Amino acid sequence: MRALAVPADVSDPQAVKNLFARTKEAFGRVDVLFNNAGTNAPGILFEDLSYEKWKSVVDVNLTGAFPCAQEAYRHLESQEPRGGRNINS
């Protein structure tokens, strides 16, 4: 079994494109996306949580799934044989 580790910020669409390009380069295709990136805010009082930290959590946990799914779809549709799986957790 082969594996590839590509650190990527899923809230950055260019980093996501690079992740999928590296995957295709290493394996020739994309068969599965397991969309499961996540981060958390520190255990502090709500009123002490900064807007920047809140936005960081939302950008990774919610918005980050979008560019990953979109890029996966591009690869799944363009490869032969077509298809694969996109799992959102």
N, CA, C and O of each residue as an XYZ file, in Angstrom:
356
protein
N       0.848     -1.171      0.000
C       0.000      0.000      0.000
C       0.898      1.240      0.000
O       1.893      1.293      0.723
N       0.543      2.223     -0.808
C       1.275      3.488     -0.857
C       0.417      4.578     -0.252
O      -0.812      4.521     -0.296
N       1.077      5.564      0.309
C       0.374      6.708      0.894
C       1.117      7.983      0.519
O       2.302      7.952      0.185
N       0.417      9.087      0.579
C       0.985     10.389      0.261
C       0.474     11.389      1.281
O      -0.735     11.496      1.489
N       1.367     12.115      1.915
C       0.973     13.167      2.860
C       1.244     14.519      2.217
O       2.378     14.825      1.846
N       0.195     15.325      2.088
C       0.323     16.663      1.517
C      -0.348     17.639      2.476
O      -1.572     17.773      2.458
N       0.434     18.327      3.316
C      -0.188     19.316      4.198
C      -0.892     20.387      3.362
O      -0.316     20.911      2.408
N      -2.122     20.706      3.716
C      -2.883     21.693      2.944
C      -3.903     22.388      3.826
O      -4.531     21.762      4.680
N      -4.061     23.668      3.617
C      -5.092     24.461      4.287
C      -6.333     24.402      3.404
O      -6.361     25.017      2.338
N      -7.357     23.672      3.831
C      -8.539     23.476      2.999
C      -9.349     24.756      2.805
O     -10.240     24.802      1.958
N      -9.045     25.793      3.582
C      -9.735     27.074      3.377
C      -9.058     27.904      2.290
O      -9.512     29.005      1.977
N      -7.977     27.384      1.715
C      -7.233     28.066      0.644
C      -7.413     27.284     -0.658
O      -6.811     26.221     -0.816
N      -8.228     27.783     -1.597
C      -8.487     27.037     -2.839
C      -7.223     26.659     -3.619
O      -7.191     25.599     -4.245
N      -6.199     27.486     -3.597
C      -4.963     27.149     -4.316
C      -4.253     25.971     -3.649
O      -3.685     25.122     -4.336
N      -4.281     25.915     -2.325
C      -3.690     24.784     -1.610
C      -4.441     23.491     -1.936
O      -3.833     22.428     -2.056
N      -5.753     23.588     -2.078
C      -6.566     22.422     -2.430
C      -6.234     21.953     -3.845
O      -6.097     20.753     -4.083
N      -6.102     22.891     -4.786
C      -5.719     22.518     -6.159
C      -4.377     21.796     -6.162
O      -4.199     20.801     -6.865
N      -3.430     22.306     -5.366
C      -2.121     21.676     -5.264
C      -2.236     20.269     -4.678
O      -1.579     19.344     -5.157
N      -3.054     20.104     -3.662
C      -3.270     18.797     -3.045
C      -3.739     17.775     -4.081
O      -3.210     16.665     -4.148
N      -4.730     18.152     -4.884
C      -5.262     17.223     -5.888
C      -4.274     16.995     -7.027
O      -4.193     15.891     -7.565
N      -3.527     18.026     -7.396
C      -2.504     17.860     -8.446
C      -1.422     16.884     -7.978
O      -0.988     16.020     -8.740
N      -0.996     17.025     -6.738
C       0.022     16.112     -6.189
C      -0.509     14.685     -6.113
O       0.221     13.730     -6.381
N      -1.786     14.541     -5.748
C      -2.397     13.216     -5.674
C      -2.443     12.567     -7.049
O      -2.089     11.399     -7.208
N      -2.883     13.336     -8.038
C      -2.952     12.794     -9.402
C      -1.558     12.458     -9.927
O      -1.371     11.451    -10.610
N      -0.589     13.302     -9.604
C       0.793     13.051    -10.012
C       1.322     11.751     -9.402
O       1.999     10.974    -10.075
N       1.012     11.521     -8.135
C       1.519     10.341     -7.429
C       0.793      9.055     -7.811
O       1.419      8.000     -7.916
N      -0.534      9.132     -8.023
C      -1.338      7.924     -8.217
C      -2.018      7.828     -9.579
O      -2.578      6.785     -9.915
N      -1.975      8.897    -10.362
C      -2.564      8.862    -11.694
C      -4.042      9.196    -11.752
O      -4.578      9.429    -12.836
N      -4.710      9.226    -10.615
C      -6.133      9.518    -10.586
C      -6.578      9.775     -9.151
O      -5.811      9.582     -8.208
N      -7.816     10.209     -8.999
C      -8.436     10.403     -7.690
C      -9.654      9.493     -7.643
O     -10.516      9.565     -8.520
N      -9.734      8.648     -6.642
C     -10.874      7.748     -6.523
C     -11.788      8.083     -5.359
O     -12.989      7.822     -5.422
N     -11.230      8.663     -4.284
C     -12.025      8.929     -3.090
C     -11.598     10.248     -2.455
O     -10.408     10.531     -2.314
N     -12.590     11.048     -2.075
C     -12.365     12.208     -1.219
C     -13.101     11.936      0.074
O     -14.315     11.732      0.067
N     -12.385     11.931      1.178
C     -13.014     11.845      2.497
C     -12.885     13.228      3.103
O     -11.848     13.577      3.667
N     -13.937     14.008      2.985
C     -13.962     15.420      3.372
C     -14.196     15.512      4.878
O     -15.341     15.506      5.331
N     -13.102     15.599      5.662
C     -13.234     15.508      7.103
C     -12.281     16.447      7.848
O     -11.950     16.184      9.004
N     -11.842     17.514      7.225
C     -10.945     18.458      7.904
C     -11.717     19.189      8.995
O     -12.918     19.425      8.863
N     -11.033     19.542     10.056
C     -11.704     20.276     11.119
C     -10.726     20.927     12.076
O      -9.596     20.470     12.253
N     -11.180     21.984     12.677
C     -10.419     22.671     13.711
C     -11.395     23.126     14.785
O     -12.607     22.984     14.628
N     -10.876     23.664     15.859
C     -11.739     24.043     16.966
C     -11.241     25.347     17.570
O     -10.090     25.739     17.377
N     -12.111     26.002     18.292
C     -11.748     27.205     19.043
C     -11.288     26.778     20.431
O     -11.673     25.714     20.916
N     -10.475     27.597     21.063
C     -10.041     27.252     22.420
C     -11.222     27.259     23.387
O     -12.234     27.914     23.140
N     -11.083     26.533     24.478
C     -12.141     26.473     25.481
C     -12.150     27.724     26.352
O     -11.690     27.717     27.493
N     -12.685     28.795     25.779
C     -12.757     30.070     26.499
C     -14.197     30.564     26.499
O     -15.055     29.996     25.823
N     -14.453     31.603     27.245
C     -15.790     32.186     27.248
C     -16.140     32.712     25.860
O     -15.295     33.265     25.157
N     -17.383     32.532     25.487
C     -17.864     32.974     24.176
C     -17.506     34.431     23.903
O     -17.050     34.770     22.811
N     -17.716     35.294     24.903
C     -17.476     36.725     24.697
C     -15.996     37.062     24.542
O     -15.646     38.170     24.135
N     -15.128     36.105     24.868
C     -13.686     36.330     24.713
C     -13.134     35.761     23.399
O     -11.967     35.969     23.067
N     -13.968     35.056     22.671
C     -13.525     34.471     21.403
C     -13.400     35.561     20.357
O     -14.341     36.319     20.127
N     -12.236     35.641     19.722
C     -12.027     36.683     18.704
C     -12.756     36.332     17.414
O     -12.992     35.162     17.112
N     -13.100     37.352     16.675
C     -13.734     37.158     15.376
C     -12.810     36.370     14.451
O     -13.268     35.509     13.700
N     -11.521     36.660     14.502
C     -10.540     35.986     13.641
C     -10.522     34.480     13.899
O     -10.476     33.688     12.958
N     -10.558     34.080     15.192
C     -10.562     32.656     15.511
C     -11.870     32.021     15.061
O     -11.868     30.919     14.511
N     -12.992     32.708     15.290
C     -14.299     32.217     14.828
C     -14.275     31.987     13.317
O     -14.697     30.936     12.837
N     -13.781     32.969     12.578
C     -13.734     32.873     11.119
C     -12.827     31.722     10.676
O     -13.132     31.026      9.708
N     -11.726     31.527     11.378
C     -10.820     30.424     11.060
C     -11.526     29.073     11.197
O     -11.370     28.205     10.339
N     -12.294     28.894     12.263
C     -13.026     27.651     12.480
C     -14.066     27.439     11.375
O     -14.178     26.340     10.831
N     -14.813     28.472     11.048
C     -15.834     28.376      9.999
C     -15.188     28.111      8.642
O     -15.688     27.294      7.869
N     -14.094     28.787      8.349
C     -13.427     28.615      7.057
C     -12.938     27.181      6.856
O     -13.029     26.645      5.752
N     -12.427     26.566      7.904
C     -11.948     25.180      7.782
C     -13.113     24.196      7.845
O     -13.250     23.345      6.966
N     -13.947     24.302      8.871
C     -14.978     23.281      9.120
C     -16.140     23.317      8.131
O     -16.701     22.270      7.808
N     -16.504     24.476      7.656
C     -17.652     24.581      6.752
C     -17.220     24.891      5.322
O     -17.481     24.112      4.405
N     -16.571     26.013      5.141
C     -16.204     26.437      3.791
C     -15.173     25.516      3.163
O     -15.187     25.320      1.947
N     -14.281     24.949      3.959
C     -13.221     24.093      3.424
C     -13.724     22.890      2.655
O     -13.045     22.413      1.746
N     -14.893     22.390      2.997
C     -15.444     21.237      2.280
C     -15.772     21.582      0.833
O     -15.706     20.719     -0.042
N     -16.125     22.839      0.577
C     -16.535     23.241     -0.775
C     -15.405     23.132     -1.799
O     -15.584     22.441     -2.802
N     -14.236     23.786     -1.598
C     -13.204     23.657     -2.631
C     -12.697     22.223     -2.773
O     -12.296     21.818     -3.864
N     -12.708     21.447     -1.684
C     -12.281     20.050     -1.787
C     -13.250     19.246     -2.647
O     -12.828     18.509     -3.538
N     -14.538     19.385     -2.382
C     -15.536     18.662     -3.167
C     -15.530     19.116     -4.621
O     -15.659     18.298     -5.532
N     -15.380     20.408     -4.835
C     -15.371     20.947     -6.193
C     -14.170     20.412     -6.991
O     -14.312     20.002     -8.143
N     -13.006     20.425     -6.369
C     -11.812     19.936     -7.065
C     -11.889     18.430     -7.285
O     -11.490     17.936     -8.339
N     -12.402     17.695     -6.295
C     -12.576     16.252     -6.471
C     -13.501     15.974     -7.650
O     -13.212     15.112     -8.479
N     -14.606     16.698     -7.725
C     -15.565     16.506     -8.815
C     -14.890     16.705    -10.174
O     -15.114     15.937    -11.109
N     -14.069     17.739    -10.265
C     -13.359     17.994    -11.535
C     -12.528     16.782    -11.947
O     -12.511     16.397    -13.116
N     -11.848     16.193    -10.985
C     -11.006     15.035    -11.295
C     -11.858     13.801    -11.588
O     -11.579     13.070    -12.538
N     -12.881     13.564    -10.791
C     -13.714     12.379    -10.984
C     -14.416     12.394    -12.337
O     -14.606     11.346    -12.953
N     -14.798     13.570    -12.795
C     -15.495     13.696    -14.079
C     -14.561     13.590    -15.282
O     -14.989     13.194    -16.365
N     -13.294     13.940    -15.100
C     -12.399     14.026    -16.254
C     -11.543     12.783    -16.466
O     -10.887     12.667    -17.501
N     -11.532     11.859    -15.524
C     -10.641     10.710    -15.651
C     -11.356      9.528    -16.294
O     -12.585      9.464    -16.337
N     -10.545      8.592    -16.794
C     -11.081      7.367    -17.392
C     -10.565      6.172    -16.629
O      -9.352      6.068    -16.449
N     -11.398      5.268    -16.168
C     -12.840      5.389    -16.189
C     -13.305      6.482    -15.231
O     -12.678      6.755    -14.207
N     -14.415      7.090    -15.597
C     -15.004      8.184    -14.825
C     -15.514      7.692    -13.494
O     -15.891      6.530    -13.342
N     -15.521      8.601    -12.523
C     -16.198      8.295    -11.269
C     -15.281      8.148    -10.079
O     -14.059      8.249    -10.185
N     -15.908      7.906     -8.941
C     -15.248      7.784     -7.660
C     -16.235      8.128     -6.572
O     -17.443      8.133     -6.810
N     -15.748      8.414     -5.385
C     -16.627      8.719     -4.255
C     -16.194      9.983     -3.544
O     -15.001     10.240     -3.379
N     -17.167     10.766     -3.126
C     -16.964     11.964     -2.319
C     -17.735     11.754     -1.024
O     -18.965     11.776     -1.020
N     -17.013     11.550      0.076
C     -17.624     11.272      1.369
C     -17.452     12.500      2.240
O     -16.330     12.945      2.482
N     -18.572     13.051      2.715
C     -18.533     14.218      3.593
C     -18.912     13.779      4.998
O     -19.989     13.226      5.226
N     -18.011     14.034      5.930
C     -18.252     13.603      7.304
C     -18.368     14.796      8.223
O     -18.572     14.631      9.426
